[in-house]
Amino acid sequence: MKIAIGSKNPVKVNAVKNAFKEFYNEFELVSLSAPSNVSNMPMSLKETIEGARNRAIYSIKSENADFGVGLEGGCEEIDGKFFLEGIVVIVDRNGKEGIGKSSAVSLPESFIKEIRKGKELGEIIDEITNDKNSKQKGGAVSFLTDDRLQREDEFTDAVIFALVPFVKKNLYDLE
């Protein structure tokens, strides 16, 4: 089984590998840079799903894989607060789709102001922590939770949720 991941970010690649290992014994992972065709920081659940879906479809087609996986971080506004979350879309060769969502954490208003100016969340965290490429490590999740939660773990859970329709085909009419 060949799985094409629409990201070269090691956090996302490891999350996909960890999740697929929960259900499948043998598979080949291929990672590639896939366009999301949405803004750098999606500011709605709809846009975040669209970005993940675009990455998944591009990946499966580019690699002629069995599954295409798109992972996208974005924000969702609820009651005037913006929550950071990760969305995963998995597509198979038949065009069937599974969607998973990570836990969400409220972002400070100061972060949202910078994002609206065009800054990526990773840049904001890098500036605060004097680090580089935080999004390829623990990311904002790790920073905001004082390392109690990691970005990779959040995406692993979201990939597992996105796999549910494929492992429970009889319940989701995917047979």
Contact map, one row per residue, 1 for C-alpha under 8 A:
1110000000000000000000000111000000000000000000000000000000000000110000000000000000000000000000000000000000000000000000000000000000000000000000000000000000000000000000000000000
1111000000000000000000000011110000000000000000000000000000000000111000000000000000000000000000000000000000000000000000000000000000000000000000000000000000000000000000000000000
1111100000000000000000000011110000000000000000000000000000010000111110000000000000000000000000000000000000000000000000000000000000000000000000000000000000000000000000000000000
0111110000000000000000000000111100000000000000000000000100110010111110000000000000000000000000000000000000000000000000000000000000000000000000000000000000000000000000000000000
0011111100001001000000000000111100000000000000000000001100100000000111000000000000000000000000000000000000000000000000000000000000000000000000000000000000000000000000000000000
0001111100000000000000000000001111100000000000000000001101100000000111100000000000000000000000000000000000000000000000000000000000000000000000000000000000000000000000000000000
0000111110011000000000000000001111000000000000000000000000000000000001100000000000000000000000000000000000000000000000000000000000000000000000000000000000000000000000000000000
0000111111011000000000000000001110000000000000000000000000000000000000000000000000000000000000000000000000000000000000000000000000000000000000000000000000000000000000000000000
0000001111111000000000000000000000000000000000000000000000000000000000000000000000000000000000000000000000000000000000000000000000000001000000000000000000000000000000000000000
0000000111111100000000000000000000000000000000000000000000000000000000000000000000000000000000000000000000000000000000000000000000000001100000000000000000000000000000000000000
0000000011111110000000000000000000000000000000000000000000000000000000000000000000000000000000000000000000000000000000000000000000000011110000000000001100000000000000000000000
0000001111111111000000000000000000000000000000000000000000000000000000100000000000000000000000000000000000000000000000000000000000000000000000000000000100100000000000000000000
0000101111111111100000000000001000000000000000000000000000000000000000000000000000000000000000000000000000000000000000000000000000000000000000000000000000000000000000000000000
0000000001111111110000000000000000000000000000000000000000000000000000000000000000000000000000000000000000000000000000000000000000000000000000000000000100010000000000000000000
0000000000111111111000000000000000000000000000000000000000000000000000000000000000000000000000000000000000000000000000000000000000000000000000000000000110110010000000000000000
0000100000011111111100000000000000000000000000000000000000000000000010000000000000000000000000000000000000000000000000000000000000000000000000000000000000110010000000000000000
0000000000001111111110000000100000000000000000000000000000000000000000000000000000000000000000000000000000000000000000000000000000000000000000000000000000000000000000000000000
0000000000000111111111000000000000000000000000000000000000000000000000000000000000000000000000000000000000000000000000000000000000000000000000000000000000010000000000000000000
0000000000000011111111100000000000000000000000000000000000000000000000000000000000000000000000000000000000000000000000000000000000000000000000000000000000011011000000000000000
0000000000000001111111110000000000000000000000000000000000000000000000000000000000000000000000000000000000000000000000000000000000000000000000000000000000000001000000000000000
0000000000000000111111111100000000000000000000000000000000000000000000000000000000000000000000000000000000000000000000000000000000000000000000000000000000000000000000000000000
0000000000000000011111110000000000000000000000000000000000000000000000000000000000000000000000000000000000000000000000000000000000000000000000000000000000000000000000000000000
0000000000000000001111111000000000000000000000000000000000000000000000000000000000000000000000000000000000000000000000000000000000000000000000000000000000000000000000100000000
0000000000000000000111111110000000000000000000000000000000000000000000000000000000000000000000000000000000000000000000000000000000000000000000000000000000000000000000000000000
0000000000000000000010111110000000000000000000000000000000000000000000000000000000000000000000000000000000000000000000000000000000000000000000000000000000000000000000000000000
1000000000000000000010011111000000000000000000000000000000000000000000000000000000000000000000000000000000000000000000000000000000000000000000000000000000000000000000000000000
1110000000000000000000011111100000000000000000000000000000000000000000000000000000000000000000000000000000000000000000000000000000000000000000000000000000000000000000000000000
1110000000000000000000000111110000000000000000000000000000000000000000000000000000000000000000000000000000000000000000000000000000000000000000000000000000000000000000000000000
0111100000000000100000000011111000000000000000000000000000000000000000000000000000000000000000000000000000000000000000000000000000000000000000000000000000000000000000000000000
0111100000000000000000000001111100000000000000000000000000000010000000000000000000000000000000000000000000000000000000000000000000000000000000000000000000000000000000000000000
0001111100001000000000000000111110000000000000000000000000000000000000000000000000000000000000000000000000000000000000000000000000000000000000000000000000000000000000000000000
0001111100000000000000000000011111000000000000000000000000100000000000000000000000000000000000000000000000000000000000000000000000000000000000000000000000000000000000000000000
0000011100000000000000000000001111100000000000000000000000000000000000000000000000000000000000000000000000000000000000000000000000000000000000000000000000000000000000000000000
0000011000000000000000000000000111110000000000000000001001100000000000000000000000000000000000000000000000000000000000000000000000000000000000000000000000000000000000000000000
0000010000000000000000000000000011111000000000000010011001000000000000000000000000000000000000000000000000000000000000000000000000000000000000000000000000000000000000000000000
0000000000000000000000000000000001111100000000000111111000000000000000000000000000000000000000000000000000000000000000000000000000000000000000000000000000000000000000000000000
0000000000000000000000000000000000111110000000000010010000000000000000000000000000000000000000000000000000000000000000000000000000000000000000000000000000000000000000000000000
0000000000000000000000000000000000011111010000110110000000000000000000000000000000000000000000000000000000000000000000000000000000000000000000000000000000000000000000000000000
0000000000000000000000000000000000001111110000000000000000000000000000000000000000000000000000000000000000000000000000000000000000000000000000000000000000000000000000000000000
0000000000000000000000000000000000000111110000000000000000000000000000000000000000000000000000000000000000000000000000010000000000000000000000000000000000000000000000000000000
0000000000000000000000000000000000000011111000000000000000000000000000001110000000000000000000000000000000000000001000011000000000000000000000000000000000000000000000000000000
0000000000000000000000000000000000000111111110110000000000000000000000001110000000000000000000000000000000000000000000000000000000000000000000000000000000000000000000000000000
0000000000000000000000000000000000000000111110110000000000000000000000000111100000000000000000000000000000000000000000000000000000000000000000000000000000000000000000000000000
0000000000000000000000000000000000000000011111110000000000000000000000000111100000000000000000000000000000000000000000000000000000000000000000000000000000000000000000000000000
0000000000000000000000000000000000000000011111111000000000000000000000000111000000000000000000000000000000000000000000000000000000000000000000000000000000000000000000000000000
0000000000000000000000000000000000000000000111111100000000000000000000000000000000000000000000000000000000000000000000000000000000000000000000000000000000000000000000000000000
0000000000000000000000000000000000000100011111111110000000000000000000000000000000000000000000000000000000000000000000000000000000000000000000000000000000000000000000000000000
0000000000000000000000000000000000000100011111111111000000000000000000011110000000000010000000000000000000000000000000000000000000000000000000000000000000000000000000000000000
0000000000000000000000000000000000000000000011111111100000000000000000010000000000000011100000000000000000000000000000000000000000000000000000000000000000000000000000000000000
0000000000000000000000000000000000010100000001111111110000000000000000000000000000000000000000000000000000000000000000000000000000000000000000000000000000000000000000000000000
0000000000000000000000000000000000111100000000111111111000000000000001110000000000000000000000000000000000000000000000000000000000000000000000000000000000000000000000000000000
0000000000000000000000000000000000010000000000011111111100000000000011110000000000000011100000000000000000000000000000000000000000000000000000000000000000000000000000000000000
0000000000000000000000000000000000010000000000001111111110000000000001000000000000000001110000000000000000000000000000000000000000000000000000000000000000000000000000000000000
0000000000000000000000000000000000111000000000000111111111000000000001000000000000000000000000000000000000000000000000000000000000000000000000000000000000000000000000000000000
0000110000000000000000000000000001110000000000000011111111100000000111100000000000000000000000000000000000000000000000000000000000000000000000000000000000000000000000000000000
0001110000000000000000000000000000000000000000000001111111110000000111100000000000000000111000000000000000000000000000000000000000000000000000000000000000000000000000000000000
0000000000000000000000000000000000000000000000000000111111111000000111000000000000000000001000000000000000000000000000000000000000000000000000000000000000000000000000000000000
0000010000000000000000000000000001100000000000000000011111111100000100000000000000000000000000000000000000000000000000000000000000000000000000000000000000000000000000000000000
0001110000000000000000000000000101000000000000000000001111111110100111000000000000000000000000000000000000000000000000000000000000000000000000000000000000000000000000000000000
0011000000000000000000000000000000000000000000000000000111111111111110000000000000000000001110000000000000000000000000000000000000000000000000000000000000000000000000000000000
0000000000000000000000000000000000000000000000000000000011111111100100000000000000000000000000000000000000000000000000000000000000000000000000000000000000000000000000000000000
0000000000000000000000000000000000000000000000000000000001111111100000000000000000000000000000000000000000000000000000000000000000000000000000000000000000000000000000000000000
0001000000000000000000000000010000000000000000000000000000111111100000000000000000000000000000000000000000000000000000000000000000000000000000000000000000000000000000000000000
0000000000000000000000000000000000000000000000000000000000011111110000000000000000000000000000000000000000000000000000000000000000000000000000000000000000000000000000000000000
1111000000000000000000000000000000000000000000000000000000111111111100000000000000000000000010000000000000000000000000000000000000000000000000000000000000000000000000000000000
1111000000000000000000000000000000000000000000000000000000010001111100000000000000000000000110000000000000000000000000000000000000000000000000000000000000000000000000000000000
0111000000000000000000000000000000000000000000000000000000010000111110000000000000000000011110000000000000000000000000000000000000000000000000000000000000000000000000000000000
0011110000000000000000000000000000000000000000000000001111111000111111000000000000000000011100000000000000000000000000000000000000000000000000000000000000000000000000000000000
0011110000000001000000000000000000000000000000000001001110110000001111100000000000000001111000000000000000000000000000000000000000000000000000000000000000000000000000000000000
0000111000000000000000000000000000000000000000000011111110100000000111110000000000000001110000000000000000000000000000000000000000000000000000000000000000000000000000000000000
0000011000010000000000000000000000000000000000000011001100000000000011111000000000000111100000000000000000000000000000000000000000000000000000000000000000100000000000000000000
0000000000000000000000000000000000000000000000011011000000000000000001111100000000000111000000000000000000000000000000000000000000000000000000000000000000000000000000000000000
0000000000000000000000000000000000000000110000010000000000000000000000111110000000011110000000000000000000000000000000000000000000000000000000000000000000000000000000000000000
0000000000000000000000000000000000000000111110010000000000000000000000011111000000011110000000000000000000000000000000000000000000000000000000000000000000000000000000000000000
0000000000000000000000000000000000000000111110010000000000000000000000001111100001111000000000000000000000000000000000000000000000000000000000000000000000000000000000000000000
0000000000000000000000000000000000000000001110000000000000000000000000000111110001111000000000000000000000000000000000000000000000000000000000000000000000000000000000000000000
0000000000000000000000000000000000000000001100000000000000000000000000000011111111100000000000000000000000000000000000000000000000000000000000000000000000000000000000000000000
0000000000000000000000000000000000000000000000000000000000000000000000000001111111100000000000000000000000000000000000000000000000000000000000000000000000000000000000000000000
0000000000000000000000000000000000000000000000000000000000000000000000000000111110000000000000000000000000000000000000000000000000000000000000000000000000000000000000000000000
0000000000000000000000000000000000000000000000000000000000000000000000000000111111000000000000000000000000000000000000000000000000000000000000000000000000000000000000000000000
0000000000000000000000000000000000000000000000000000000000000000000000000000111111100000000000000000000001100000000000000000000000000000000000000000000000000000000000000000000
0000000000000000000000000000000000000000000000000000000000000000000000000011110111110000000000000000000001100001000000000000000000000000000000000000000000000000000000000000000
0000000000000000000000000000000000000000000000000000000000000000000000000011110011111000000000000000000111100000000000000000000000000000000000000000000000000000000000000000000
0000000000000000000000000000000000000000000000000000000000000000000000001111000001111100000000000000000111100000000000000000000000000000000000000000000000000000000000000000000
0000000000000000000000000000000000000000000000000000000000000000000000001111000000111110000000000000111110000000000000000000000000000000000000000000000000000000000000000000000
0000000000000000000000000000000000000000000000000000000000000000000000111100000000011111000000000000111100000000000000000000000000000000000000000000000001100100000000000000000
0000000000000000000000000000000000000000000000011001000000000000000000111100000000001111100000000011110000000000000000000000000000000000000000000000000000100100000000000000000
0000000000000000000000000000000000000000000000001001100000000000000011110000000000000111110000000011100000000000000000000000000000000000000000000000000000100110010000000000000
0000000000000000000000000000000000000000000000001001100100000000000011100000000000000011111000001111000000000000000000000000000000000000000000000000000000000010010000000000000
0000000000000000000000000000000000000000000000000000100100000000001111000000000000000001111100001110000000000000000000000000000000000000000000000000000000000010011000000000000
0000000000000000000000000000000000000000000000000000000110010000001110000000000000000000111111111100000000000000000000000000000000000000000000000000000000000000000000000000000
0000000000000000000000000000000000000000000000000000000000010000011100000000000000000000011111111000000000000000000000000000000000000000000000000000000000000000000000000000000
0000000000000000000000000000000000000000000000000000000000010000111000000000000000000000001111110000000000000000000000000000000000000000000000000000000000000000000000000000000
0000000000000000000000000000000000000000000000000000000000000000000000000000000000000000001111110000000000000000000000000000000000000000000000000000000000000000000000000000000
0000000000000000000000000000000000000000000000000000000000000000000000000000000000000000001111111000000000000000000000000000000000000000000000000000000000000000000000000000000
0000000000000000000000000000000000000000000000000000000000000000000000000000000000000000001111111100000000000000000000000000000000000000000000000000000000000000000000000000010
0000000000000000000000000000000000000000000000000000000000000000000000000000000000000000111100111110000000000000000000000000000000000000000000000000000000000000000010000000000
0000000000000000000000000000000000000000000000000000000000000000000000000000000000000000111000011111000000000000000000000000000000000000000000000000000000000000111111000000000
0000000000000000000000000000000000000000000000000000000000000000000000000000000000000011110000001111100000000000000000000000000000000000000000000000000000000000111000000000000
0000000000000000000000000000000000000000000000000000000000000000000000000000000000000011100000000111110000000000000000000000000000000000000000000000000000001111111000000000000
0000000000000000000000000000000000000000000000000000000000000000000000000000000000001111000000000011111000000000000000000000000000000000000000000000000000101110110000000000000
0000000000000000000000000000000000000000000000000000000000000000000000000000000000001110000000000001111100000000000000000000000000000000000000000000000001101100000000000000000
0000000000000000000000000000000000000000000000000000000000000000000000000000000000001100000000000000111110000000000000000000000000000000000000000000000001000000000000000000000
0000000000000000000000000000000000000000000000000000000000000000000000000000000000111100000000000000011111000000000000000000000000000000000000000000000000000000000000000000000
0000000000000000000000000000000000000000000000000000000000000000000000000000000000111000000000000000001111100000000000000000000000000000000010000000000000000000000000000000000
0000000000000000000000000000000000000000000000000000000000000000000000000000000011110000000000000000000111110000000000000000000000000000000000000000000000000000000000000000000
0000000000000000000000000000000000000000000000000000000000000000000000000000000011110000000000000000000011111011000000000000000000000000000000000000000000000000000000000000000
0000000000000000000000000000000000000000000000000000000000000000000000000000000000000000000000000000000001111111000000000000000000000000000000000000000000000000000000000000000
0000000000000000000000000000000000000000000000000000000000000000000000000000000000000000000000000000000000111111100000000000000000000000000000000000000000000000000000000000000
0000000000000000000000000000000000000000000000000000000000000000000000000000000000000000000000000000000000011111110000000000000000000000000000000000000000000000000000000000000
0000000000000000000000000000000000000000000000000000000000000000000000000000000000000000000000000000000000111111111000001001000000000000000000000000000000000000000000000000000
0000000000000000000000000000000000000000000000000000000000000000000000000000000001000000000000000000000000111111111100000000000000000000000000000000000000000000000000000000000
0000000000000000000000000000000000000000000000000000000000000000000000000000000000000000000000000000000000001111111110000000000000000000000000000000000000000000000000000000000
0000000000000000000000000000000000000000000000000000000000000000000000000000000000000000000000000000000000000111111111100001000000000000000000000000000000000000000000000000000
0000000000000000000000000000000000000000100000000000000000000000000000000000000000000000000000000000000000000011111111111000000000000000000000000000000000000000000000000000000
0000000000000000000000000000000000000000000000000000000000000000000000000000000000000000000000000000000000000001111111100000000000000000000000000000000000000000000000000000000
0000000000000000000000000000000000000000000000000000000000000000000000000000000000000000000000000000000000000000111111100000000000000000000000000000000000000000000000000000000
0000000000000000000000000000000000000000000000000000000000000000000000000000000000000000000000000000000000000000011111110000000000000000000000000000000000000000000000000000000
0000000000000000000000000000000000000000000000000000000000000000000000000000000000000000000000000000000000000000011111111011000000000000000000000000000000000000000000000000000
0000000000000000000000000000000000000001100000000000000000000000000000000000000000000000000000000000000000000000001001111111000000000000000000000000000000000000000000000000000
0000000000000000000000000000000000000000100000000000000000000000000000000000000000000000000000000000000000000010001000111111100000000000000100000000000000000000000000000000000
0000000000000000000000000000000000000000000000000000000000000000000000000000000000000000000000000000000000000000000000011111110000001110001100000000000000000000000000000000000
0000000000000000000000000000000000000000000000000000000000000000000000000000000000000000000000000000000000000000000000111111111000001000000000000000000000000000000000000000000
0000000000000000000000000000000000000000000000000000000000000000000000000000000000000000000000000000000000000010010000111111111100000000000000000000000000000000000000000000000
0000000000000000000000000000000000000000000000000000000000000000000000000000000000000000000000000000000000000000000000001111111110100100001100100000000000000000000000000000000
0000000000000000000000000000000000000000000000000000000000000000000000000000000000000000000000000000000000000000000000000111111111111100000000000000000000000000000000000000000
0000000000000000000000000000000000000000000000000000000000000000000000000000000000000000000000000000000000000000000000000011111111100000000000000000000000000000000000000000000
0000000000000000000000000000000000000000000000000000000000000000000000000000000000000000000000000000000000000000000000000001111111100000000000000000000000000000000000000000000
0000000000000000000000000000000000000000000000000000000000000000000000000000000000000000000000000000000000000000000000000000111111100000000000000000000000000000000000000000000
0000000000000000000000000000000000000000000000000000000000000000000000000000000000000000000000000000000000000000000000000000011111110000000000000000000000000000000000000000000
0000000000000000000000000000000000000000000000000000000000000000000000000000000000000000000000000000000000000000000000000000111111111100000000000000000000000000000000000000000
0000000000000000000000000000000000000000000000000000000000000000000000000000000000000000000000000000000000000000000000000000010001111100000000000000000000000000000000000000000
0000000000000000000000000000000000000000000000000000000000000000000000000000000000000000000000000000000000000000000000000110010000111111100000000000000000000000000000000000000
0000000000000000000000000000000000000000000000000000000000000000000000000000000000000000000000000000000000000000000000000100110000111111111100000000000000000000000000000000000
0000000000100000000000000000000000000000000000000000000000000000000000000000000000000000000000000000000000000000000000000100000000001111111100000000000000000000000000000000000
0000000011100000000000000000000000000000000000000000000000000000000000000000000000000000000000000000000000000000000000000000000000001111111000000000000000000000000000000000000
0000000001100000000000000000000000000000000000000000000000000000000000000000000000000000000000000000000000000000000000000000000000001111111000000000001100000000000000000000000
0000000000100000000000000000000000000000000000000000000000000000000000000000000000000000000000000000000000000000000000000000000000000111111111100010011100000000000000000000000
0000000000000000000000000000000000000000000000000000000000000000000000000000000000000000000000000000000000000000000000000100100000000111111111100000011000000000000000000000000
0000000000000000000000000000000000000000000000000000000000000000000000000000000000000000000000000000000000000000000000001100100000000110011111110000001000000000000000000000000
0000000000000000000000000000000000000000000000000000000000000000000000000000000000000000000000000000000010000000000000000000000000000000011111111010111000000000000000000000000
0000000000000000000000000000000000000000000000000000000000000000000000000000000000000000000000000000000000000000000000000000000000000000011111111111111000000000000000000000000
0000000000000000000000000000000000000000000000000000000000000000000000000000000000000000000000000000000000000000000000000000100000000000011111111110000000000000000000000000000
0000000000000000000000000000000000000000000000000000000000000000000000000000000000000000000000000000000000000000000000000000000000000000000111111110000000000000000000000000000
0000000000000000000000000000000000000000000000000000000000000000000000000000000000000000000000000000000000000000000000000000000000000000000011111111100000000000000000000000000
0000000000000000000000000000000000000000000000000000000000000000000000000000000000000000000000000000000000000000000000000000000000000000000001111111100000000000000000000000000
0000000000000000000000000000000000000000000000000000000000000000000000000000000000000000000000000000000000000000000000000000000000000000010011111111110000000000000000000000000
0000000000000000000000000000000000000000000000000000000000000000000000000000000000000000000000000000000000000000000000000000000000000000000001001111110000000000000000000000000
0000000000000000000000000000000000000000000000000000000000000000000000000000000000000000000000000000000000000000000000000000000000000000000011001111111011000000000000000000000
0000000000000000000000000000000000000000000000000000000000000000000000000000000000000000000000000000000000000000000000000000000000000000011011000011111111000000000000000000000
0000000000100000000000000000000000000000000000000000000000000000000000000000000000000000000000000000000000000000000000000000000000000000111111000000111111100000000000000000000
0000000000110110000000000000000000000000000000000000000000000000000000000000000000000000000000000000000000000000000000000000000000000000110000000000011111110000000000000000000
0000000000000010000000000000000000000000000000000000000000000000000000000000000000000000000000000000000000000000000000000000000000000000000000000000111111111000000000000000000
0000000000000000000000000000000000000000000000000000000000000000000000000000000000000100000000000000011000000000000000000000000000000000000000000000111111111100000000000000000
0000000000010011000000000000000000000000000000000000000000000000000000100000000000000111000000000000110000000000000000000000000000000000000000000000001111111110000000000000000
0000000000000111011000000000000000000000000000000000000000000000000000000000000000000000000000000000000000000000000000000000000000000000000000000000000111111111000000000000000
0000000000000000001000000000000000000000000000000000000000000000000000000000000000000000000000000001110000000000000000000000000000000000000000000000000011111111100000000000000
0000000000000000000000000000000000000000000000000000000000000000000000000000000000000111000000000001110000000000000000000000000000000000000000000000000001111111110000000000000
0000000000000011001000000000000000000000000000000000000000000000000000000000000000000001110000000001100000000000000000000000000000000000000000000000000000111111111000000000000
0000000000000000001100000000000000000000000000000000000000000000000000000000000000000000000000000001000000000000000000000000000000000000000000000000000000011111111100000000000
0000000000000000000000000000000000000000000000000000000000000000000000000000000000000000000000000111100000000000000000000000000000000000000000000000000000001111111100000000000
0000000000000000000000000000000000000000000000000000000000000000000000000000000000000001110000000111100000000000000000000000000000000000000000000000000000000111111110000000000
0000000000000000000000000000000000000000000000000000000000000000000000000000000000000000010000000111000000000000000000000000000000000000000000000000000000000011111111100000000
0000000000000000000000000000000000000000000000000000000000000000000000000000000000000000000000000100000000000000000000000000000000000000000000000000000000000001111111110000000
0000000000000000000000000000000000000000000000000000000000000000000000000000000000000000000000001100000000000000000000000000000000000000000000000000000000000000011111111011010
0000000000000000000000000000000000000000000000000000000000000000000000000000000000000000000000000100000000000000000000000000000000000000000000000000000000000000001111111001010
0000000000000000000000100000000000000000000000000000000000000000000000000000000000000000000000000000000000000000000000000000000000000000000000000000000000000000001111111000000
0000000000000000000000000000000000000000000000000000000000000000000000000000000000000000000000000000000000000000000000000000000000000000000000000000000000000000000111111111000
0000000000000000000000000000000000000000000000000000000000000000000000000000000000000000000000000000000000000000000000000000000000000000000000000000000000000000000011111111111
0000000000000000000000000000000000000000000000000000000000000000000000000000000000000000000000000000000000000000000000000000000000000000000000000000000000000000000000011111111
0000000000000000000000000000000000000000000000000000000000000000000000000000000000000000000000000000000000000000000000000000000000000000000000000000000000000000000010011111110
0000000000000000000000000000000000000000000000000000000000000000000000000000000000000000000000000000000000000000000000000000000000000000000000000000000000000000000011011111110
0000000000000000000000000000000000000000000000000000000000000000000000000000000000000000000000000000000000000000000000000000000000000000000000000000000000000000000000001111111
0000000000000000000000000000000000000000000000000000000000000000000000000000000000000000000000010000000000000000000000000000000000000000000000000000000000000000000011001111111
0000000000000000000000000000000000000000000000000000000000000000000000000000000000000000000000000000000000000000000000000000000000000000000000000000000000000000000000001100111
